[in-house]
Amino acid sequence: MPQLNPAPWFAILVFSWLMFLTIIPTKVMNHMLPNEPTHLDSEKHKTESWDWPWQ
């Protein structure tokens, strides 16, 4: 039964986790956000009530 031989599967597991933990996060973190987050203003925006025409 070849699936009981852990040698190739353990190597695949180790190399895939090595790639997931080292290579992929560095590539993802190098991307820039298209819209940089901005701080919220301290002033409150004026909200207006919405007049529903059917009520």
N, CA, C and O atoms as a CHARMM CRD file, in Angstrom:
* protein
*
  220
    1    1 MET  N      0.83500  -1.17400   0.00000 PROA 1      0.00000
    2    1 MET  CA     0.00000   0.00000   0.00000 PROA 1      0.00000
    3    1 MET  C      0.88700   1.24800   0.00000 PROA 1      0.00000
    4    1 MET  O      1.53200   1.53900   1.00700 PROA 1      0.00000
    5    2 PRO  N      0.93000   1.96800  -1.07900 PROA 2      0.00000
    6    2 PRO  CA     1.85600   3.11000  -1.16500 PROA 2      0.00000
    7    2 PRO  C      1.45300   4.27800  -0.27600 PROA 2      0.00000
    8    2 PRO  O      2.31800   5.07100   0.09500 PROA 2      0.00000
    9    3 GLN  N      0.18600   4.42100   0.08000 PROA 3      0.00000
   10    3 GLN  CA    -0.21200   5.55500   0.89300 PROA 3      0.00000
   11    3 GLN  C      0.28000   5.44000   2.33100 PROA 3      0.00000
   12    3 GLN  O      0.21900   6.42200   3.07100 PROA 3      0.00000
   13    4 LEU  N      0.76600   4.27500   2.74800 PROA 4      0.00000
   14    4 LEU  CA     1.29800   4.11300   4.09400 PROA 4      0.00000
   15    4 LEU  C      2.76300   4.52200   4.18800 PROA 4      0.00000
   16    4 LEU  O      3.30300   4.61300   5.29000 PROA 4      0.00000
   17    5 ASN  N      3.41700   4.77000   3.05200 PROA 5      0.00000
   18    5 ASN  CA     4.80700   5.20100   3.05300 PROA 5      0.00000
   19    5 ASN  C      4.82900   6.71100   3.30800 PROA 5      0.00000
   20    5 ASN  O      4.41300   7.46900   2.43200 PROA 5      0.00000
   21    6 PRO  N      5.30000   7.18000   4.47900 PROA 6      0.00000
   22    6 PRO  CA     5.20700   8.60700   4.79700 PROA 6      0.00000
   23    6 PRO  C      6.29400   9.46600   4.16600 PROA 6      0.00000
   24    6 PRO  O      6.23000  10.69100   4.26400 PROA 6      0.00000
   25    7 ALA  N      7.27200   8.87300   3.53400 PROA 7      0.00000
   26    7 ALA  CA     8.41200   9.65600   3.04400 PROA 7      0.00000
   27    7 ALA  C      8.02000  10.73400   2.03200 PROA 7      0.00000
   28    7 ALA  O      8.33900  11.89700   2.27900 PROA 7      0.00000
   29    8 PRO  N      7.35200  10.44000   0.90900 PROA 8      0.00000
   30    8 PRO  CA     7.05400  11.53000  -0.03400 PROA 8      0.00000
   31    8 PRO  C      5.99800  12.49000   0.50400 PROA 8      0.00000
   32    8 PRO  O      6.06500  13.68800   0.23100 PROA 8      0.00000
   33    9 TRP  N      5.02500  11.98800   1.26300 PROA 9      0.00000
   34    9 TRP  CA     3.94900  12.83800   1.74200 PROA 9      0.00000
   35    9 TRP  C      4.42800  13.78100   2.83700 PROA 9      0.00000
   36    9 TRP  O      3.95800  14.91400   2.92800 PROA 9      0.00000
   37   10 PHE  N      5.34800  13.32900   3.65800 PROA 10     0.00000
   38   10 PHE  CA     5.88400  14.21200   4.69100 PROA 10     0.00000
   39   10 PHE  C      6.70400  15.33300   4.06600 PROA 10     0.00000
   40   10 PHE  O      6.63900  16.47400   4.52500 PROA 10     0.00000
   41   11 ALA  N      7.47000  15.02700   3.03400 PROA 11     0.00000
   42   11 ALA  CA     8.25500  16.06400   2.34900 PROA 11     0.00000
   43   11 ALA  C      7.33100  17.07800   1.68100 PROA 11     0.00000
   44   11 ALA  O      7.58700  18.28200   1.73000 PROA 11     0.00000
   45   12 ILE  N      6.26200  16.59700   1.06100 PROA 12     0.00000
   46   12 ILE  CA     5.30000  17.50500   0.43300 PROA 12     0.00000
   47   12 ILE  C      4.64500  18.38700   1.48500 PROA 12     0.00000
   48   12 ILE  O      4.47300  19.58500   1.26200 PROA 12     0.00000
   49   13 LEU  N      4.27900  17.82100   2.62100 PROA 13     0.00000
   50   13 LEU  CA     3.67900  18.58900   3.70000 PROA 13     0.00000
   51   13 LEU  C      4.63500  19.65400   4.22300 PROA 13     0.00000
   52   13 LEU  O      4.23700  20.80300   4.41500 PROA 13     0.00000
   53   14 VAL  N      5.87400  19.29000   4.45200 PROA 14     0.00000
   54   14 VAL  CA     6.84700  20.23800   4.99400 PROA 14     0.00000
   55   14 VAL  C      7.11900  21.36400   4.00300 PROA 14     0.00000
   56   14 VAL  O      7.15000  22.53100   4.39300 PROA 14     0.00000
   57   15 PHE  N      7.31600  21.03400   2.73300 PROA 15     0.00000
   58   15 PHE  CA     7.61300  22.07300   1.74900 PROA 15     0.00000
   59   15 PHE  C      6.41100  22.96900   1.47500 PROA 15     0.00000
   60   15 PHE  O      6.57900  24.16400   1.23200 PROA 15     0.00000
   61   16 SER  N      5.21300  22.41700   1.51000 PROA 16     0.00000
   62   16 SER  CA     4.04300  23.26900   1.29300 PROA 16     0.00000
   63   16 SER  C      3.84200  24.22300   2.46700 PROA 16     0.00000
   64   16 SER  O      3.51500  25.39000   2.25100 PROA 16     0.00000
   65   17 TRP  N      4.03000  23.75700   3.71500 PROA 17     0.00000
   66   17 TRP  CA     3.91800  24.65200   4.86200 PROA 17     0.00000
   67   17 TRP  C      5.04200  25.66800   4.87600 PROA 17     0.00000
   68   17 TRP  O      4.83400  26.80900   5.28700 PROA 17     0.00000
   69   18 LEU  N      6.22100  25.28200   4.43700 PROA 18     0.00000
   70   18 LEU  CA     7.32900  26.22800   4.34300 PROA 18     0.00000
   71   18 LEU  C      6.99900  27.33900   3.35400 PROA 18     0.00000
   72   18 LEU  O      7.29600  28.50900   3.59900 PROA 18     0.00000
   73   19 MET  N      6.38600  26.96800   2.23900 PROA 19     0.00000
   74   19 MET  CA     5.99700  27.98200   1.25600 PROA 19     0.00000
   75   19 MET  C      4.88200  28.86200   1.81300 PROA 19     0.00000
   76   19 MET  O      4.92100  30.08100   1.65200 PROA 19     0.00000
   77   20 PHE  N      3.89000  28.26000   2.46600 PROA 20     0.00000
   78   20 PHE  CA     2.78500  29.04500   3.01500 PROA 20     0.00000
   79   20 PHE  C      3.24100  30.01100   4.10100 PROA 20     0.00000
   80   20 PHE  O      2.68500  31.10200   4.22900 PROA 20     0.00000
   81   21 LEU  N      4.23700  29.63000   4.87400 PROA 21     0.00000
   82   21 LEU  CA     4.64300  30.45700   6.00500 PROA 21     0.00000
   83   21 LEU  C      5.75600  31.45200   5.69400 PROA 21     0.00000
   84   21 LEU  O      5.96200  32.39100   6.46300 PROA 21     0.00000
   85   22 THR  N      6.47200  31.27400   4.59800 PROA 22     0.00000
   86   22 THR  CA     7.58400  32.18300   4.30400 PROA 22     0.00000
   87   22 THR  C      7.40200  32.95200   3.00500 PROA 22     0.00000
   88   22 THR  O      7.55700  34.17300   2.99900 PROA 22     0.00000
   89   23 ILE  N      7.08800  32.29700   1.93500 PROA 23     0.00000
   90   23 ILE  CA     7.07900  32.95500   0.62500 PROA 23     0.00000
   91   23 ILE  C      5.78400  33.72300   0.39000 PROA 23     0.00000
   92   23 ILE  O      5.82500  34.89100   0.00500 PROA 23     0.00000
   93   24 ILE  N      4.65500  33.09700   0.61200 PROA 24     0.00000
   94   24 ILE  CA     3.36800  33.71200   0.28500 PROA 24     0.00000
   95   24 ILE  C      3.07300  34.95200   1.14000 PROA 24     0.00000
   96   24 ILE  O      2.63100  35.95400   0.57600 PROA 24     0.00000
   97   25 PRO  N      3.29000  34.95000   2.47700 PROA 25     0.00000
   98   25 PRO  CA     2.99900  36.17800   3.23800 PROA 25     0.00000
   99   25 PRO  C      3.84900  37.36900   2.81300 PROA 25     0.00000
  100   25 PRO  O      3.36100  38.49900   2.81700 PROA 25     0.00000
  101   26 THR  N      5.10700  37.14200   2.44800 PROA 26     0.00000
  102   26 THR  CA     5.93200  38.27200   2.01100 PROA 26     0.00000
  103   26 THR  C      5.43400  38.84100   0.69100 PROA 26     0.00000
  104   26 THR  O      5.46900  40.05500   0.49300 PROA 26     0.00000
  105   27 LYS  N      4.97500  37.99000  -0.20800 PROA 27     0.00000
  106   27 LYS  CA     4.44500  38.48000  -1.47900 PROA 27     0.00000
  107   27 LYS  C      3.13000  39.22100  -1.28200 PROA 27     0.00000
  108   27 LYS  O      2.87900  40.22000  -1.95700 PROA 27     0.00000
  109   28 VAL  N      2.28600  38.74700  -0.36700 PROA 28     0.00000
  110   28 VAL  CA     1.00400  39.40300  -0.13200 PROA 28     0.00000
  111   28 VAL  C      1.21100  40.74600   0.56000 PROA 28     0.00000
  112   28 VAL  O      0.54100  41.72200   0.22000 PROA 28     0.00000
  113   29 MET  N      2.11700  40.81100   1.51400 PROA 29     0.00000
  114   29 MET  CA     2.32300  42.04500   2.26900 PROA 29     0.00000
  115   29 MET  C      3.01500  43.12900   1.45500 PROA 29     0.00000
  116   29 MET  O      2.99500  44.29300   1.85400 PROA 29     0.00000
  117   30 ASN  N      3.62700  42.78200   0.32400 PROA 30     0.00000
  118   30 ASN  CA     4.28600  43.77800  -0.51400 PROA 30     0.00000
  119   30 ASN  C      3.30500  44.57300  -1.37100 PROA 30     0.00000
  120   30 ASN  O      3.68400  45.58800  -1.95700 PROA 30     0.00000
  121   31 HSD  N      2.06300  44.13400  -1.45400 PROA 31     0.00000
  122   31 HSD  CA     1.08100  44.86200  -2.25700 PROA 31     0.00000
  123   31 HSD  C      0.67200  46.13500  -1.53300 PROA 31     0.00000
  124   31 HSD  O      0.54200  46.16100  -0.30900 PROA 31     0.00000
  125   32 MET  N      0.47200  47.18600  -2.31300 PROA 32     0.00000
  126   32 MET  CA     0.02000  48.45700  -1.76000 PROA 32     0.00000
  127   32 MET  C     -1.49400  48.53400  -1.89000 PROA 32     0.00000
  128   32 MET  O     -2.07200  48.03400  -2.85500 PROA 32     0.00000
  129   33 LEU  N     -2.12200  49.15700  -0.92000 PROA 33     0.00000
  130   33 LEU  CA    -3.55700  49.35600  -0.99500 PROA 33     0.00000
  131   33 LEU  C     -3.86000  50.48100  -1.97200 PROA 33     0.00000
  132   33 LEU  O     -3.15800  51.49300  -1.96100 PROA 33     0.00000
  133   34 PRO  N     -4.87300  50.34600  -2.81400 PROA 34     0.00000
  134   34 PRO  CA    -5.18900  51.42600  -3.74700 PROA 34     0.00000
  135   34 PRO  C     -5.69500  52.68100  -3.03500 PROA 34     0.00000
  136   34 PRO  O     -5.43600  53.79600  -3.48900 PROA 34     0.00000
  137   35 ASN  N     -6.39900  52.51400  -1.94900 PROA 35     0.00000
  138   35 ASN  CA    -6.90200  53.64300  -1.17800 PROA 35     0.00000
  139   35 ASN  C     -6.34800  53.52600   0.23200 PROA 35     0.00000
  140   35 ASN  O     -6.75700  52.65600   1.00000 PROA 35     0.00000
  141   36 GLU  N     -5.43100  54.39400   0.56100 PROA 36     0.00000
  142   36 GLU  CA    -4.86400  54.36300   1.90100 PROA 36     0.00000
  143   36 GLU  C     -5.92700  54.78700   2.91300 PROA 36     0.00000
  144   36 GLU  O     -6.67000  55.73500   2.65900 PROA 36     0.00000
  145   37 PRO  N     -6.01200  54.11400   4.03600 PROA 37     0.00000
  146   37 PRO  CA    -7.01500  54.50200   5.02900 PROA 37     0.00000
  147   37 PRO  C     -6.71800  55.88200   5.60300 PROA 37     0.00000
  148   37 PRO  O     -5.56300  56.22600   5.85200 PROA 37     0.00000
  149   38 THR  N     -7.75500  56.65500   5.80700 PROA 38     0.00000
  150   38 THR  CA    -7.60400  57.99800   6.34500 PROA 38     0.00000
  151   38 THR  C     -8.22200  58.06300   7.73700 PROA 38     0.00000
  152   38 THR  O     -9.07400  57.24500   8.08600 PROA 38     0.00000
  153   39 HSD  N     -7.79600  59.02100   8.51300 PROA 39     0.00000
  154   39 HSD  CA    -8.35600  59.19800   9.83800 PROA 39     0.00000
  155   39 HSD  C     -9.71900  59.86300   9.73800 PROA 39     0.00000
  156   39 HSD  O     -9.96100  60.70100   8.86900 PROA 39     0.00000
  157   40 LEU  N    -10.59200  59.47400  10.63600 PROA 40     0.00000
  158   40 LEU  CA   -11.91300  60.09000  10.65100 PROA 40     0.00000
  159   40 LEU  C    -11.82600  61.48000  11.26200 PROA 40     0.00000
  160   40 LEU  O    -11.07200  61.71300  12.20700 PROA 40     0.00000
  161   41 ASP  N    -12.59800  62.38500  10.71600 PROA 41     0.00000
  162   41 ASP  CA   -12.63800  63.73500  11.27200 PROA 41     0.00000
  163   41 ASP  C    -13.36700  63.71600  12.60800 PROA 41     0.00000
  164   41 ASP  O    -14.21700  62.86200  12.85500 PROA 41     0.00000
  165   42 SER  N    -13.02100  64.66900  13.46100 PROA 42     0.00000
  166   42 SER  CA   -13.67600  64.72900  14.76400 PROA 42     0.00000
  167   42 SER  C    -15.06600  65.34900  14.67000 PROA 42     0.00000
  168   42 SER  O    -15.88900  65.16200  15.56500 PROA 42     0.00000
  169   43 GLU  N    -15.33300  66.08600  13.58900 PROA 43     0.00000
  170   43 GLU  CA   -16.64700  66.70900  13.46100 PROA 43     0.00000
  171   43 GLU  C    -17.66100  65.67700  12.97800 PROA 43     0.00000
  172   43 GLU  O    -17.33200  64.77500  12.20700 PROA 43     0.00000
  173   44 LYS  N    -18.88000  65.82500  13.44100 PROA 44     0.00000
  174   44 LYS  CA   -19.94700  64.91700  13.03900 PROA 44     0.00000
  175   44 LYS  C    -20.60800  65.44900  11.77300 PROA 44     0.00000
  176   44 LYS  O    -20.82200  66.65200  11.61900 PROA 44     0.00000
  177   45 HSD  N    -20.91700  64.54500  10.89500 PROA 45     0.00000
  178   45 HSD  CA   -21.60100  64.94400   9.67600 PROA 45     0.00000
  179   45 HSD  C    -23.08100  65.14400   9.95900 PROA 45     0.00000
  180   45 HSD  O    -23.68400  64.44000  10.76900 PROA 45     0.00000
  181   46 LYS  N    -23.63800  66.11600   9.27500 PROA 46     0.00000
  182   46 LYS  CA   -25.05600  66.41300   9.47900 PROA 46     0.00000
  183   46 LYS  C    -25.88700  65.36000   8.74600 PROA 46     0.00000
  184   46 LYS  O    -25.72200  65.13500   7.54700 PROA 46     0.00000
  185   47 THR  N    -26.76100  64.73900   9.48100 PROA 47     0.00000
  186   47 THR  CA   -27.65100  63.76300   8.86700 PROA 47     0.00000
  187   47 THR  C    -29.02800  64.37800   8.74100 PROA 47     0.00000
  188   47 THR  O    -29.53000  65.02100   9.66200 PROA 47     0.00000
  189   48 GLU  N    -29.61600  64.17100   7.60400 PROA 48     0.00000
  190   48 GLU  CA   -30.94700  64.72000   7.34800 PROA 48     0.00000
  191   48 GLU  C    -31.94800  63.58300   7.28200 PROA 48     0.00000
  192   48 GLU  O    -31.62800  62.48000   6.84000 PROA 48     0.00000
  193   49 SER  N    -33.14800  63.86000   7.72100 PROA 49     0.00000
  194   49 SER  CA   -34.17100  62.83100   7.63400 PROA 49     0.00000
  195   49 SER  C    -34.60900  62.67400   6.18300 PROA 49     0.00000
  196   49 SER  O    -34.55200  63.60900   5.38400 PROA 49     0.00000
  197   50 TRP  N    -35.03100  61.50500   5.88500 PROA 50     0.00000
  198   50 TRP  CA   -35.44300  61.20300   4.52500 PROA 50     0.00000
  199   50 TRP  C    -36.96700  61.19000   4.50800 PROA 50     0.00000
  200   50 TRP  O    -37.59700  60.38600   5.19500 PROA 50     0.00000
  201   51 ASP  N    -37.54400  62.07100   3.73100 PROA 51     0.00000
  202   51 ASP  CA   -39.00000  62.14200   3.62500 PROA 51     0.00000
  203   51 ASP  C    -39.45900  61.08000   2.63000 PROA 51     0.00000
  204   51 ASP  O    -39.20000  61.15500   1.42900 PROA 51     0.00000
  205   52 TRP  N    -40.14500  60.10200   3.17900 PROA 52     0.00000
  206   52 TRP  CA   -40.65500  59.05000   2.31100 PROA 52     0.00000
  207   52 TRP  C    -41.94400  59.52800   1.66600 PROA 52     0.00000
  208   52 TRP  O    -42.85200  59.95800   2.37700 PROA 52     0.00000
  209   53 PRO  N    -42.05800  59.47000   0.34700 PROA 53     0.00000
  210   53 PRO  CA   -43.24100  59.99700  -0.30900 PROA 53     0.00000
  211   53 PRO  C    -44.49000  59.14500  -0.09100 PROA 53     0.00000
  212   53 PRO  O    -45.59100  59.65400  -0.29700 PROA 53     0.00000
  213   54 TRP  N    -44.38500  57.91000   0.30200 PROA 54     0.00000
  214   54 TRP  CA   -45.57100  57.06800   0.43500 PROA 54     0.00000
  215   54 TRP  C    -46.06500  56.98000   1.86800 PROA 54     0.00000
  216   54 TRP  O    -46.98100  56.20500   2.14600 PROA 54     0.00000
  217   55 GLN  N    -45.50500  57.72900   2.76600 PROA 55     0.00000
  218   55 GLN  CA   -46.00400  57.68400   4.13800 PROA 55     0.00000
  219   55 GLN  C    -46.70900  58.95700   4.49100 PROA 55     0.00000
  220   55 GLN  O    -47.19800  59.10100   5.61100 PROA 55     0.00000
